[in-house]
């Protein structure tokens, strides 16, 4: 049980670091699209950068055994928020994954399914962490 908890924690932490680092590499199609569709300009860059910081904090907490529960809870909250936007009319399941040469967006459901998978892993880490402390 503890080995599975560690493995899932490492996988989720690596995923969050991968996604978080991307938030610092310049304009992101998802956040740019959200800024356009909602009319809320803070999505790009302010909320993009804050999301990246929170993803990296969650990843670090996941790797710290005594704080793992908090990292998994934070990860579930971040990813849960992403799922809410994917299910809203502002983003959708087919979300922008790249900027097209003509200035539009290349869309795919890939991010939605990645969010579902990582959300399930976060919930599993929460559950396994609770069981490991009993």
C-alpha positions as a Markdown table, in Angstrom:
| # | Residue | x | y | z |
|---|---|---|---|---|
| 1 | Unk | 0.0 | 0.0 | 0.0 |
| 2 | Unk | 2.8 | 2.4 | 0.9 |
| 3 | Unk | 4.7 | 1.6 | -2.3 |
| 4 | Unk | 1.5 | 2.4 | -4.4 |
| 5 | Unk | 1.0 | 5.6 | -2.4 |
| 6 | Unk | 4.6 | 6.6 | -3.1 |
| 7 | Unk | 4.4 | 5.7 | -6.8 |
| 8 | Unk | 1.1 | 7.6 | -7.4 |
| 9 | Unk | 2.5 | 10.6 | -5.5 |
| 10 | Unk | 5.6 | 10.7 | -7.6 |
| 11 | Unk | 3.6 | 10.3 | -10.9 |
| 12 | Unk | 1.2 | 13.1 | -9.8 |
| 13 | Unk | 4.1 | 15.3 | -8.7 |
| 14 | Unk | 5.9 | 14.9 | -12.0 |
| 15 | Unk | 2.7 | 15.7 | -13.9 |
| 16 | Unk | 2.1 | 18.8 | -11.8 |
| 17 | Unk | 5.7 | 20.0 | -12.3 |
| 18 | Unk | 5.4 | 19.4 | -16.1 |
| 19 | Unk | 2.1 | 21.3 | -16.3 |
| 20 | Unk | 3.3 | 24.0 | -13.8 |
| 21 | Unk | 6.6 | 24.8 | -15.6 |
| 22 | Unk | 4.6 | 25.4 | -18.9 |
| 23 | Unk | 2.8 | 28.2 | -17.2 |
| 24 | Unk | 6.1 | 30.2 | -17.0 |
| 25 | Unk | 7.1 | 29.7 | -20.6 |
| 26 | Unk | 5.0 | 32.5 | -22.1 |
| 27 | Unk | 1.5 | 32.9 | -23.3 |
| 28 | Unk | -0.6 | 29.7 | -22.9 |
| 29 | Unk | -3.5 | 29.0 | -25.3 |
| 30 | Unk | -5.9 | 27.8 | -22.6 |
| 31 | Unk | -5.5 | 31.0 | -20.5 |
| 32 | Unk | -5.5 | 33.3 | -23.6 |
| 33 | Unk | -8.7 | 31.6 | -24.7 |
| 34 | Unk | -10.2 | 32.0 | -21.3 |
| 35 | Unk | -9.3 | 35.7 | -21.2 |
| 36 | Unk | -11.0 | 36.1 | -24.6 |
| 37 | Unk | -14.1 | 34.1 | -23.9 |
| 38 | Unk | -14.8 | 35.4 | -20.4 |
| 39 | Unk | -13.6 | 39.0 | -20.9 |
| 40 | Unk | -11.5 | 38.6 | -17.8 |
| 41 | Unk | -8.1 | 39.8 | -18.8 |
| 42 | Unk | -6.4 | 38.5 | -15.6 |
| 43 | Unk | -6.5 | 35.0 | -16.9 |
| 44 | Unk | -3.4 | 35.8 | -19.0 |
| 45 | Unk | -0.8 | 36.2 | -17.5 |
| 46 | Unk | -1.8 | 36.6 | -13.8 |
| 47 | Unk | -4.0 | 33.5 | -13.2 |
| 48 | Unk | -1.8 | 31.5 | -15.5 |
| 49 | Unk | 1.3 | 32.2 | -13.4 |
| 50 | Unk | -0.6 | 31.7 | -10.1 |
| 51 | Unk | -1.8 | 28.4 | -11.3 |
| 52 | Unk | 1.7 | 27.4 | -12.2 |
| 53 | Unk | 3.0 | 28.4 | -8.7 |
| 54 | Unk | 0.2 | 26.4 | -7.0 |
| 55 | Unk | 0.9 | 23.3 | -9.2 |
| 56 | Unk | 4.6 | 23.3 | -8.3 |
| 57 | Unk | 3.7 | 23.8 | -4.6 |
| 58 | Unk | 1.3 | 20.9 | -4.7 |
| 59 | Unk | 4.0 | 18.8 | -6.4 |
| 60 | Unk | 6.6 | 19.6 | -3.7 |
| 61 | Unk | 4.1 | 18.8 | -0.9 |
| 62 | Unk | 3.3 | 15.5 | -2.6 |
| 63 | Unk | 7.0 | 14.5 | -2.4 |
| 64 | Unk | 7.1 | 15.4 | 1.4 |
| 65 | Unk | 5.6 | 12.4 | 3.2 |
| 66 | Unk | 4.3 | 14.3 | 6.2 |
| 67 | Unk | 2.6 | 16.9 | 3.9 |
| 68 | Unk | 1.5 | 14.6 | 1.1 |
| 69 | Unk | -2.2 | 14.9 | 2.1 |
| 70 | Unk | -2.0 | 18.6 | 1.6 |
| 71 | Unk | -0.3 | 18.3 | -1.7 |
| 72 | Unk | -3.0 | 15.9 | -2.9 |
| 73 | Unk | -5.8 | 18.1 | -1.6 |
| 74 | Unk | -4.3 | 21.1 | -3.4 |
| 75 | Unk | -3.8 | 19.1 | -6.6 |
| 76 | Unk | -7.4 | 17.9 | -6.4 |
| 77 | Unk | -8.6 | 21.5 | -6.0 |
| 78 | Unk | -6.5 | 22.9 | -8.9 |
| 79 | Unk | -7.4 | 20.0 | -11.2 |
| 80 | Unk | -11.1 | 20.2 | -10.0 |
| 81 | Unk | -11.1 | 23.9 | -11.0 |
| 82 | Unk | -9.7 | 22.9 | -14.4 |
| 83 | Unk | -12.5 | 20.4 | -14.9 |
| 84 | Unk | -15.1 | 23.0 | -14.0 |
| 85 | Unk | -13.8 | 25.2 | -16.8 |
| 86 | Unk | -13.6 | 22.3 | -19.2 |
| 87 | Unk | -17.3 | 21.6 | -18.5 |
| 88 | Unk | -18.2 | 25.3 | -18.8 |
| 89 | Unk | -19.1 | 27.1 | -22.0 |
| 90 | Unk | -16.0 | 29.3 | -21.5 |
| 91 | Unk | -13.5 | 26.5 | -22.3 |
| 92 | Unk | -15.2 | 23.2 | -23.2 |
| 93 | Unk | -13.9 | 19.7 | -23.5 |
| 94 | Unk | -12.1 | 20.4 | -26.8 |
| 95 | Unk | -9.8 | 23.0 | -25.4 |
| 96 | Unk | -7.1 | 25.0 | -27.1 |
| 97 | Unk | -3.8 | 23.2 | -27.0 |
| 98 | Unk | -1.8 | 25.4 | -29.4 |
| 99 | Unk | -1.8 | 28.6 | -31.3 |
| 100 | Unk | -2.6 | 28.1 | -35.0 |
| 101 | Unk | -0.5 | 30.1 | -37.6 |
| 102 | Unk | -3.6 | 32.1 | -38.6 |
| 103 | Unk | -4.1 | 33.4 | -35.0 |
| 104 | Unk | -6.8 | 30.9 | -34.1 |
| 105 | Unk | -6.5 | 27.9 | -31.8 |
| 106 | Unk | -5.8 | 24.2 | -32.3 |
| 107 | Unk | -8.2 | 22.3 | -30.1 |
| 108 | Unk | -8.2 | 18.9 | -28.6 |
| 109 | Unk | -9.9 | 16.9 | -25.8 |
| 110 | Unk | -6.4 | 15.8 | -24.6 |
| 111 | Unk | -6.2 | 18.3 | -21.7 |
| 112 | Unk | -9.7 | 17.3 | -20.5 |
| 113 | Unk | -8.9 | 13.6 | -20.3 |
| 114 | Unk | -5.5 | 14.4 | -18.7 |
| 115 | Unk | -7.4 | 16.4 | -16.1 |
| 116 | Unk | -9.8 | 13.5 | -15.4 |
| 117 | Unk | -6.9 | 11.0 | -15.0 |
| 118 | Unk | -4.8 | 13.3 | -12.7 |
| 119 | Unk | -7.9 | 14.1 | -10.6 |
| 120 | Unk | -8.5 | 10.4 | -10.1 |
| 121 | Unk | -4.9 | 9.9 | -9.1 |
| 122 | Unk | -5.1 | 12.9 | -6.6 |
| 123 | Unk | -8.2 | 11.3 | -5.1 |
| 124 | Unk | -6.4 | 8.0 | -4.8 |
| 125 | Unk | -3.4 | 9.6 | -3.1 |
| 126 | Unk | -5.8 | 11.3 | -0.6 |
| 127 | Unk | -7.5 | 7.9 | 0.1 |
| 128 | Unk | -4.3 | 5.9 | 0.3 |
| 129 | Unk | -2.6 | 8.5 | 2.5 |
| 130 | Unk | -5.6 | 8.4 | 4.9 |
| 131 | Unk | -5.5 | 4.6 | 5.0 |
| 132 | Unk | -1.7 | 4.5 | 5.6 |
| 133 | Unk | -2.1 | 6.7 | 8.7 |
| 134 | Unk | -4.8 | 4.5 | 10.3 |
